[in-house]
Amino acid sequence: MNMKRKKIFIRVDSGVEIGAGHAMRCLSLAQALKKIARRSIIALIDIEQNEILNKNNIGIRRPGTGLPPVMFEEILGKKSTNKILKGQLLKLEGIR
């Protein structure tokens, strides 16, 4: 699993020739990206050892110091290697 973080910069040009629509689309994109920025995958409930990870027991919340949200779909269906308490950040070494 690749945990490389990426920075995203959005350049917005607006004016008579381009129009304000471009700026509005860029603003919408930035707001959508902000929803997943600074967030991590956490346990929504206590997860027992060898329990399968699914949308009912893991979710995405703040802070952004754990596994990034882009890995959410990738870890669905995998098993926990130890007990994970509710609210605890998921870590790669706790998943197989």
Wavefront OBJ file of the C-alpha trace (Angstrom):
o trace
v 0.000 0.000 0.000
v 1.456 3.307 -1.099
v 1.216 6.018 1.573
v 2.956 8.761 -0.397
v 1.252 12.088 0.274
v 0.623 14.486 -2.550
v 0.060 18.220 -2.577
v -2.516 19.664 -4.894
v -2.372 23.212 -6.210
v -5.237 24.692 -8.165
v -4.506 27.594 -10.474
v -7.488 29.770 -11.208
v -7.517 32.198 -14.103
v -10.560 34.355 -14.589
v -11.403 37.278 -16.761
v -13.548 38.472 -19.622
v -12.123 35.911 -22.063
v -12.255 32.912 -19.716
v -15.318 33.823 -17.685
v -16.180 33.218 -14.067
v -17.345 29.637 -14.688
v -13.767 28.367 -14.615
v -13.163 29.975 -11.228
v -16.388 28.471 -9.865
v -15.455 24.979 -11.092
v -12.039 25.308 -9.452
v -13.676 26.448 -6.209
v -16.014 23.428 -6.294
v -13.059 21.094 -6.840
v -11.132 22.675 -3.953
v -14.126 22.294 -1.629
v -14.523 18.618 -2.573
v -10.824 17.948 -1.939
v -11.014 19.743 1.402
v -13.548 17.165 2.600
v -10.917 14.408 2.477
v -7.887 16.491 3.414
v -6.568 16.202 6.962
v -8.602 13.067 7.627
v -7.714 9.455 8.379
v -9.328 6.032 8.455
v -10.521 5.167 11.976
v -12.447 2.437 13.770
v -16.135 3.388 14.135
v -16.659 0.604 16.674
v -14.388 -1.799 18.555
v -12.913 -4.220 16.006
v -11.821 -7.654 17.218
v -8.679 -9.462 16.038
v -9.238 -11.196 12.653
v -12.455 -9.237 12.047
v -13.063 -8.216 8.436
v -12.912 -4.466 7.840
v -16.073 -3.064 6.256
v -18.051 0.171 5.913
v -19.851 -0.556 9.195
v -16.711 -0.742 11.347
v -14.334 1.768 9.721
v -14.827 5.351 8.571
v -13.041 8.592 7.735
v -12.589 11.278 10.384
v -10.079 13.857 11.647
v -7.150 14.056 12.441
v -5.137 13.331 9.303
v -2.244 11.544 10.985
v -3.230 7.967 10.087
v -4.018 6.092 6.885
v -5.294 8.521 4.227
v -8.885 8.267 2.924
v -7.659 7.261 -0.552
v -6.790 3.853 0.967
v -10.337 3.253 2.267
v -11.544 1.065 -0.614
v -8.205 -0.782 -0.681
v -8.466 -1.987 2.933
v -12.131 -2.997 2.797
v -12.345 -6.794 3.092
v -8.967 -7.115 4.817
v -8.668 -8.436 8.391
v -7.390 -6.761 11.540
v -4.298 -8.365 13.069
v -5.164 -7.146 16.573
v -8.002 -5.503 18.480
v -8.670 -1.918 17.358
v -10.619 0.288 19.750
v -13.415 2.637 18.691
v -11.951 5.970 17.515
v -8.447 4.553 17.041
v -6.553 5.379 13.841
v -5.922 2.376 11.602
v -2.290 1.503 10.826
v -0.849 -0.674 8.088
v 0.740 -3.043 10.598
v -2.715 -3.708 12.051
v -4.157 -4.936 8.728
v -3.581 -8.053 6.612
l 1 2 3 4 5 6 7 8 9 10 11 12 13 14 15 16 17 18 19 20 21 22 23 24 25 26 27 28 29 30 31 32 33 34 35 36 37 38 39 40 41 42 43 44 45 46 47 48 49 50 51 52 53 54 55 56 57 58 59 60 61 62 63 64 65 66 67 68 69 70 71 72 73 74 75 76 77 78 79 80 81 82 83 84 85 86 87 88 89 90 91 92 93 94 95 96
